[in-house]
Amino acid sequence: MRAVTQRNQIIKDYRYDGTLSVMLDIFEDEIAASGAKIADIRKKYIDRLGEFLPKVYEGLSSGKEILETEYISSAGEENLRQALLTARKSDMYTGNTSVGPHRDDIEFKINGISARSFGSQGQKRSVALALKLAEAEVINKVNGEYPVFLLDDVMSELDPERQNYILNHIKGIQSFITCCDPSNVERLKSGKIFEMKKGVVRSSEIVGIFDLESSTVSKHTRKFLNNAEKRGEVITVSYELPKSFAVCRKKGEKQRVYISQLASSTLFKRSNFLGEKT
């Protein structure tokens, strides 16, 4: 929120200039008004998640654990506008706004105990998975279709029962699950298993690394990438906007073009880029 940024700047100078209290009033009014709306929307969304989240987690834990969710407001039961006014003095020393929607959080409890503070790694991973599965149910309820699930190495910290649930009880959702241990998929009852072998790029195979910033993308580069994509040579290794790409070629095989979110300078510095050191 821009109003929070503005308040942070003002409270740093307020102790030296008391006339800034008028400006504080303005921005605190804005934070209180917008923050109340944001908190209300969040609470309604958590209520929607609550229609599916406990049941999903119950399945993950084989009915042994109960998951509870609560929206925690930094302002507590106090009016947000009053809470901001009360926090002024302490906020002046830290230079940050200590109450507001930017400080709110979601509390997850397993059998009444905080998952964040006392949950095992498997339980924390289960909460994250249950949350994503519940979000998929909300999306399906709103749009009438499920999103595609991409789960990267989620099995390593789960016990066999939880692994079995992930592999065999996610119905109606197209899912791609990666793992490093072949034993993780031994319980898979349906679906396909693809084994990746020799998927490493040796530094000696790298033909070149190139910038892909918007300011440096030429017509030639766009044409090259479009043609490479049509030939099935493009491999995306980025979930964010790409910043560079590496062209690789191994003797006897077609070239491969790896799209990356790392800057080209970073790739040049990494001698083990996608593979072994030189």
C-alpha positions, 0 to 999 in steps of 0.5 A, a space after each residue: 500500500 502506498 499509504 503505508 510507504 508514505 506513513 513510514 517516511 513521515 514517522 521517521 521525520 515526525 520527531 523533528 517536525 511536529 507539524 507533520 501530524 496533519 499528514 500522518 492523520 491523512 495517511 492513517 485514514 487511508 490505511 484504515 479505510 483501505 485496510 478494512 476492505 482488504 482484511 474483509 476480502 481476505 477473511 471472506 476468501 479464508 472462509 471459502 478455503 474453509 469449505 475444503 481445507 479441513 477435509 483435504 488435510 484430513 485426507 492427507 493425514 489419514 484422519 489423524 489430524 485436524 487443521 484449523 485456520 484463523 486470520 490474525 489481524 495485527 490490530 487485534 480487536 481494536 479499530 485500525 484507525 485507533 491502533 495506528 494512532 496508538 502505535 505512532 510513538 513506537 513506530 517512530 523508533 523503528 521507522 515502520 508501520 507496525 499495524 495494518 493489513 501488511 502485518 496480518 497473517 494466517 494461523 494454521 493449527 494442527 490439533 489445536 497447536 501452531 503448525 508454524 511453531 511446533 509442526 514437523 517438516 512433513 506437517 508443514 509441507 502437508 499444510 502447504 499442499 492442502 492449501 494449494 489443493 483447497 485453492 484449486 477447489 475454490 477456483 473450480 467452484 468459481 470458474 468451473 475448471 481446475 488449474 494444472 498442478 505442478 508439484 516440484 519434489 513434494 514427496 521427500 518430507 512426506 510419510 508413505 500415507 501422505 505420499 499415497 494420498 498425493 499420488 492416488 487421491 487427487 481426482 480430476 486435476 491434471 498434475 505433474 509431480 517431480 521427485 528424485 527417489 524412484 521409491 516415491 512413486 512405487 504407490 502410484 496406481 494410475 498415470 504415467 511415469 517419465 524418467 529423466 536421464 542424462 538431463 545435465 548440460 555440460 559446460 563444454 556444450 554451451 555455444 553461447 549465453 545471450 541477453 533477453 532483456 526487453 531493451 536488447 531483444 532484436 528482431 533477429 533474436 525473436 526470429 531465432 527463438 520463434 524458429 527454435 520453439 517451432 522445432 521443439 528445441 526450447 526448454 523453459 527453466 524459468 517461472 518468471 519473466 526470462 532475462 537470458 537464454 543459453 544455446 547448447 549443442 551436443 555432438 550428434 544431437 539437435 541444439 537446445 535453447 534454455 530460457 532462464 530468469 537469471 541475467 546473462 552475466 550471472 550465467 557466465 559467472 556460474 561455471 556449473 550452469 545446468 551441469 558440471 564444472 569446467 
